[in-house]
Amino acid sequence: MMTTACSFLSGRFNSSPFPIFRLPPLESVFGKYSGKPRLILDLSWPHDENNTSSINDLIDKDECSTTYSTIDQAIHAVLKTGSKAFLCKCDIASAFKLLPISPSLVPSYGCHWNDQLYFFVGLPFGGRSSPRIFDCLSQAVEWTLLNKCHMQYCQHLLDVFLTVDCSEQESLRTMAIITMAFKKLNILLSPSKTIGPVASLEYLGIILDTDVFEARIPVDKINRMCNLIHQLSRKKRCTKRELLQLIDHFNFATLSCSVDEPHYDIRLGKEARIDLSMWEEFLIHWNDRSLFLESSPITNVDLCLFTDVAGSYGYGGIFGSK
């Protein structure tokens, strides 16, 4: 096979080198906020045409399910480490395409461009199993960092890794280990998204700040939420695609399940519009901050805090020795 300048594609072929092959459509999808283009192979094609199964139809959903890390886990790690913790973050560049496809499956991952045929030899975006397969790699990397490199704390969500350390010196050591480990594994990191050591950074769309021990929603995200809510709350109908954009920030999943296609209309009833207005009012006046609080409750006995009242004498309290 000839290899293109893209390491995840083989080609250019005037005719297929395989007797049986598939050519799903190519799509270029732009990031909603970054504007960065992403090449996707539509492995859900054909969409119920003549009862023909797509590649994704042939992949078991249950085998592809996975559990992702959460922002709460990151906050818990900061709480456990203590105030003034230092954070590092890194992103794997061209993540999915790092993993090779089994040679026997390559004929099913073809595409057509400018009268030439190409075949993916690296894991493409658009596959039902792609996130699960790639997460296996990320899990292995995380295990290596924690158990072989003895890092204090590390968690990942697909291609994004976060570390938490108790001091700047430890965090500098962590960043050096990350750089060395990923280089040894021949995994390229995105330089613009490699951050740390810092006391504040954005992770999973939330700003974690260990100086003031709080989580914040970025201002641009608040503005997007307000604008989207403002637009939808004044409509009686919207498309499923518009509602799915809102689901990124809020839980309106029940409404979106009522129709199949993204371009179909959904009726926004009075209750839904009232709900949207409530969220808009809340966001306008909210300071967009949430303090890091201990997950286990602290009782008055822990604080040595007691109060009492008597009708003839009034009331009083004790806190510690006072």
C-alpha positions in Angstrom: 0.0 0.0 0.0 1.1 3.5 -0.7 1.0 5.8 2.3 -0.1 9.4 2.1 1.3 12.4 3.9 -1.3 11.6 6.5 -0.1 8.6 8.5 -3.6 7.4 9.2 -4.5 7.1 5.5 -3.3 4.8 2.7 -3.8 5.7 -0.9 -4.1 7.3 -3.6 -5.7 4.5 -5.5 -7.3 4.7 -9.0 -9.2 1.5 -8.1 -9.6 -0.4 -4.9 -6.9 -2.9 -4.0 -9.5 -4.9 -2.2 -12.2 -7.1 -3.9 -14.8 -6.2 -1.3 -14.7 -2.7 0.2 -16.9 0.1 1.5 -16.7 3.9 0.9 -18.6 5.7 3.6 -19.0 9.5 3.0 -16.4 11.9 4.4 -17.6 14.8 6.5 -15.8 17.9 7.9 -17.2 19.0 11.2 -16.1 22.3 12.8 -15.8 22.6 16.5 -18.8 24.5 17.9 -16.6 27.1 19.7 -13.0 26.5 18.6 -13.9 26.5 14.9 -11.3 23.8 14.3 -12.2 21.4 11.5 -12.3 17.7 12.2 -12.4 15.0 9.6 -15.1 12.4 10.2 -15.9 9.2 8.4 -19.7 8.7 8.4 -19.7 5.1 9.6 -23.5 5.3 10.2 -24.0 5.4 6.4 -26.1 4.1 4.8 -28.9 5.5 7.0 -31.5 2.7 6.7 -31.3 2.6 2.9 -32.7 -0.7 1.6 -32.1 -2.3 5.0 -28.4 -2.2 4.5 -26.4 -2.3 7.7 -23.8 0.4 8.3 -20.4 -0.3 10.0 -21.8 1.2 13.2 -24.9 -1.0 13.0 -22.6 -4.0 13.1 -20.9 -2.9 16.3 -22.5 -3.9 19.6 -23.4 -0.8 21.6 -23.0 -2.6 25.0 -19.4 -3.5 24.1 -18.6 0.2 23.4 -20.0 1.7 26.6 -17.4 3.3 28.9 -17.3 5.4 32.0 -15.6 8.7 31.9 -14.0 10.7 34.6 -15.9 13.7 36.0 -15.1 17.2 37.2 -16.2 16.1 40.7 -13.3 13.6 40.8 -10.9 16.3 39.9 -12.3 18.6 42.7 -12.1 15.7 45.2 -8.4 15.3 44.3 -7.8 19.0 44.9 -9.6 18.8 48.3 -7.6 15.7 49.2 -4.3 17.5 48.3 -5.2 20.7 50.0 -5.2 24.4 49.2 -2.4 25.8 47.0 -2.3 22.6 45.1 -0.7 22.8 41.6 -2.2 21.5 38.4 -1.0 20.2 35.1 -2.9 19.4 32.0 -2.0 17.9 28.6 -3.8 16.8 25.4 -2.8 14.0 23.1 -2.5 15.3 19.5 -4.5 13.6 16.7 -5.7 11.2 19.3 -7.8 8.5 17.7 -5.6 8.2 14.6 -2.7 7.0 16.7 -4.2 3.6 16.9 -4.0 1.3 13.9 -6.9 -0.6 12.5 -6.7 -4.3 12.0 -5.6 -5.0 8.4 -8.6 -7.2 7.9 -10.9 -4.3 8.6 -9.2 -1.7 6.5 -11.3 -2.4 3.4 -14.4 -1.3 5.4 -12.9 2.1 6.1 -12.5 3.5 2.7 -13.3 7.0 1.3 -13.4 8.7 -2.1 -11.8 12.1 -2.7 -11.0 13.9 -6.0 -11.5 10.7 -8.1 -9.0 8.8 -5.9 -9.6 6.1 -3.3 -8.2 6.1 0.2 -8.4 3.7 3.2 -8.1 4.6 6.8 -5.3 2.6 8.6 -5.7 4.6 11.8 -8.8 4.7 14.0 -11.2 7.3 12.5 -13.6 9.7 14.1 -17.2 8.5 13.5 -16.8 4.9 14.6 -19.1 3.7 17.4 -16.2 1.8 19.0 -13.6 4.5 18.5 -13.9 6.2 21.9 -13.9 2.9 23.8 -10.9 1.6 21.9 -9.0 4.8 22.4 -9.9 5.0 26.1 -8.2 1.6 26.6 -4.9 3.3 25.5 -5.5 6.3 27.8 -6.3 4.0 30.7 -3.0 2.2 30.1 -1.1 5.5 30.0 -2.8 6.6 33.2 -1.9 3.4 35.0 1.7 3.7 33.8 2.0 7.3 35.1 0.5 6.3 38.5 2.1 2.9 39.1 5.4 3.1 37.2 6.2 6.8 37.3 4.7 7.2 40.8 2.8 10.4 40.2 0.7 11.6 43.0 -2.6 11.9 41.1 -3.7 11.6 37.5 -7.0 11.3 35.7 -8.1 11.4 32.1 -11.0 11.9 29.8 -10.2 10.3 26.5 -7.2 12.4 25.3 -7.1 14.9 28.1 -4.9 14.2 31.2 -5.0 16.2 34.5 -2.6 15.9 37.4 -2.7 17.3 40.9 0.3 17.9 43.2 0.9 19.3 46.7 3.7 21.7 45.7 5.1 23.5 42.7 8.3 21.5 42.9 6.3 18.2 42.7 4.2 19.6 39.9 7.4 20.5 37.9 8.6 16.9 38.4 5.2 15.7 37.2 5.4 17.7 34.0 8.9 16.4 33.3 7.7 12.9 33.8 4.7 13.5 31.5 7.0 14.9 28.8 9.4 11.9 29.1 6.8 9.2 29.3 4.8 10.3 26.3 7.9 10.7 24.3 9.0 7.2 25.2 5.5 5.9 24.2 5.8 7.8 20.9 2.6 9.7 21.7 2.6 13.3 20.6 1.2 16.0 22.9 -0.4 19.2 21.7 2.1 22.0 22.7 -0.7 24.7 22.9 -2.7 22.5 25.3 0.1 21.4 27.6 -0.3 23.6 30.7 1.4 23.6 34.1 2.3 23.8 36.8 -0.4 26.4 37.6 -2.9 27.0 40.3 -5.8 27.7 37.9 -6.7 26.0 34.6 -9.8 25.0 32.6 -10.7 21.3 32.7 -13.8 19.7 31.2 -15.2 23.2 30.6 -14.7 24.3 34.2 -12.0 26.6 35.7 -10.4 24.9 38.7 -8.7 27.5 41.0 -6.7 26.1 43.9 -5.7 29.5 45.2 -9.2 30.4 46.2 -10.5 26.8 46.3 -13.3 27.3 43.9 -14.6 26.1 40.5 -15.8 28.7 38.0 -17.6 28.6 34.6 -15.7 30.6 32.0 -17.3 33.9 31.1 -17.6 33.0 27.4 -19.5 29.9 28.3 -21.9 31.8 30.5 -22.5 34.3 27.7 -23.2 31.4 25.2 -25.6 29.8 27.6 -27.5 33.1 28.2 -27.7 33.8 24.4 -28.9 30.4 23.6 -31.6 30.4 26.4 -32.7 33.9 25.4 -33.2 32.8 21.8 -35.1 29.6 22.6 -37.2 31.0 25.4 -38.8 33.3 22.9 -39.7 30.5 20.4 -42.6 28.2 20.3 -40.7 25.6 18.2 -37.1 24.7 17.7 -35.2 22.0 15.9 -33.7 19.0 17.7 -30.2 20.3 16.7 -30.9 23.6 18.5 -32.1 21.7 21.6 -29.1 19.4 21.5 -26.8 22.4 21.7 -28.7 23.4 24.9 -28.2 19.9 26.3 -24.5 20.6 26.4 -25.2 22.9 29.3 -28.6 21.8 30.7 -30.7 18.8 31.1 -33.5 19.0 28.5 -32.9 15.4 27.3 -36.5 14.3 27.6 -37.7 16.8 24.9 -34.9 15.8 22.5 -35.9 12.2 22.7 -39.3 12.9 21.3 -38.0 13.2 17.7 -35.5 11.3 15.6 -33.8 13.6 13.1 -31.8 16.8 14.1 -33.7 19.0 11.6 -37.1 18.0 12.9 -39.1 20.6 14.9 -39.8 20.2 18.6 -42.7 22.1 20.3 -41.5 24.2 23.2 -44.5 24.2 25.6 -45.3 26.8 28.2 -43.6 24.8 30.9 -40.4 24.5 28.9 -40.3 28.2 28.2 -40.9 29.0 31.9 -38.0 26.7 32.7 -35.7 28.4 30.2 -36.7 31.8 31.7 -35.8 30.6 35.2 -32.4 29.5 34.0 -31.8 32.8 32.2 -32.8 34.8 35.3 -30.5 32.6 37.4 -27.5 33.0 35.1 -27.8 36.8 34.9 -27.5 37.1 38.7 -25.2 34.2 39.4 -21.5 34.9 40.2 -20.6 31.7 38.3 -18.6 30.3 41.3 -18.8 27.2 43.4 -16.6 26.6 46.4 -14.7 23.4 47.0 -16.6 21.8 49.9 -15.7 18.7 51.8 -17.8 15.7 50.7 -18.2 14.4 54.2 -20.3 16.6 56.6 -18.8 18.3 59.6 -20.9 18.1 62.7 -21.2 20.6 65.6 -19.4 18.0 67.7 -16.4 18.1 65.3 -16.3 21.9 65.7 -17.2 21.9 69.4 -20.1 24.2 68.6 -23.1 24.1 71.0 -26.0 26.5 71.6 -28.9 26.6 74.1 -31.7 28.9 75.2 -33.5 29.5 78.5 -36.7 31.6 78.9 -35.5 33.4 82.0 -31.8 33.9 81.0 -31.8 34.2 77.2 -29.5 32.2 74.9 -25.9 31.4 74.6 -23.4 29.3 72.8 -19.9 27.9 72.9 -17.4 27.5 70.1 -14.2 25.7 71.0 -13.0 27.4 74.2 -15.1 30.5 73.8 
